[in-house]
Structure formats: structure tokens, C-alpha cells
Amino acid sequence: MYLHLGQNEIVPRRRIIGIFDLDKCSYEKRTRDYLAAAEKEGVVLDVSGGNLPRSFVVCDHPYHEQIVYLSQLSSAALRKRAESGRLE
């Protein structure tokens, strides 16, 4: 199964490590440090299409330890998509 993250970005569900609400998680220093380090490593992909990102999805990747997608969709919407098993 696959999960559509927005802006034509689709990832296999088996690669998803976690789906996080950007507003709630960005208050934590560890999360900010993690995202800053991921951006410095060049493994952050903004798939929000110019909109304000509302969530981020951490996935394993065959060429990197992890990759982080910034999505304009809420974490609740992504979770619902993942649980339904349909590409929306």
C-alpha cells in the first residue's frame, strides 16, 4: 500500500516511520534540532506546494538513513488516508 502526501508525492506505507503534527511537535527542542539536522543533511523534501506545512512524515529510504517530507495536509488527514488504504 501507498500513502499520498500531497503534490504528487506518494510513499510506500512500509517505509513510514512516523507522521507528526508540525505545530505541536515544533515546540520541542529535540524536534527542532532533528528537523534542523535533517535540513542540513539535505534530506528534507517540501511537498507542501508553497502552502504552509502542517505535518511532517519521517520515512526510511534506500539511499539515506531517513527522509523527511513536509506536507500541507494535517497529520490527522494523513493518518486517515494511511488507515483507509486508499490513495486519495
C-alpha positions as a printed NumPy array, in Angstrom:
array([[ 0.   ,  0.   ,  0.   ],
       [ 0.981,  3.604, -0.552],
       [ 0.284,  6.948,  1.092],
       [-0.279, 10.128, -0.908],
       [ 1.419, 13.017,  0.935],
       [ 0.237, 15.767, -1.408],
       [ 1.651, 17.442, -4.527],
       [ 2.04 , 14.138, -6.406],
       [ 4.294, 12.615, -3.719],
       [ 3.472,  9.006, -2.884],
       [ 5.444,  6.794, -0.49 ],
       [ 5.111,  3.105,  0.354],
       [ 3.398,  2.711,  3.742],
       [ 6.026,  0.194,  4.847],
       [ 8.66 ,  2.948,  4.686],
       [ 6.797,  5.317,  7.027],
       [ 8.38 ,  5.649, 10.445],
       [ 6.063,  8.344, 11.765],
       [ 3.568, 11.075, 10.935],
       [ 3.811, 14.195, 13.099],
       [ 1.834, 17.396, 13.6  ],
       [ 4.263, 20.205, 12.835],
       [ 2.569, 22.756, 15.11 ],
       [ 2.507, 20.501, 18.162],
       [ 5.943, 18.96 , 17.7  ],
       [ 7.887, 22.068, 16.704],
       [ 7.714, 23.429, 20.261],
       [10.038, 20.675, 21.467],
       [13.733, 21.439, 21.226],
       [14.569, 17.868, 20.186],
       [12.172, 18.077, 17.266],
       [13.54 , 21.439, 16.144],
       [17.091, 20.055, 16.402],
       [16.1  , 16.927, 14.457],
       [14.472, 18.921, 11.653],
       [17.411, 21.357, 11.507],
       [19.882, 18.461, 11.243],
       [17.78 , 16.767,  8.559],
       [17.63 , 20.001,  6.587],
       [21.396, 20.448,  6.91 ],
       [21.883, 16.894,  5.593],
       [19.595, 17.7  ,  2.658],
       [17.014, 15.009,  3.434],
       [14.002, 17.309,  3.881],
       [11.595, 17.455,  0.955],
       [ 8.915, 20.122,  0.995],
       [ 5.871, 18.7  , -0.767],
       [ 3.513, 21.378,  0.574],
       [ 3.337, 23.088, -2.816],
       [ 4.078, 26.559, -1.49 ],
       [ 1.481, 26.244,  1.277],
       [ 2.304, 26.355,  4.956],
       [ 3.376, 22.83 ,  6.019],
       [ 1.088, 21.331,  8.658],
       [ 2.784, 17.98 ,  9.209],
       [ 5.958, 16.075,  8.55 ],
       [ 6.426, 12.431,  7.689],
       [ 9.628, 10.563,  8.513],
       [10.415,  7.64 ,  6.21 ],
       [13.289,  5.259,  5.81 ],
       [14.969,  5.478,  2.435],
       [17.235,  3.139,  0.484],
       [19.917,  5.823, -0.052],
       [19.659,  7.762,  3.229],
       [19.074,  6.737,  6.802],
       [15.823,  8.72 ,  6.809],
       [13.995, 11.256,  4.697],
       [11.553, 13.895,  5.956],
       [ 8.584, 15.11 ,  3.92 ],
       [ 6.859, 18.388,  4.815],
       [ 3.19 , 18.194,  3.849],
       [ 0.385, 20.743,  3.659],
       [-2.02 , 18.049,  4.884],
       [-2.729, 17.645,  8.582],
       [-1.364, 14.65 , 10.449],
       [-4.975, 13.552, 11.086],
       [-5.748, 13.59 ,  7.344],
       [-2.596, 11.606,  6.561],
       [-3.396,  9.09 ,  9.304],
       [-6.913,  8.669,  7.904],
       [-5.505,  8.09 ,  4.424],
       [-2.998,  5.556,  5.764],
       [-5.67 ,  3.668,  7.714],
       [-8.103,  3.588,  4.776],
       [-5.504,  2.013,  2.498],
       [-6.697,  4.077, -0.463],
       [-4.811,  6.634, -2.494],
       [-6.725,  9.908, -2.156]])
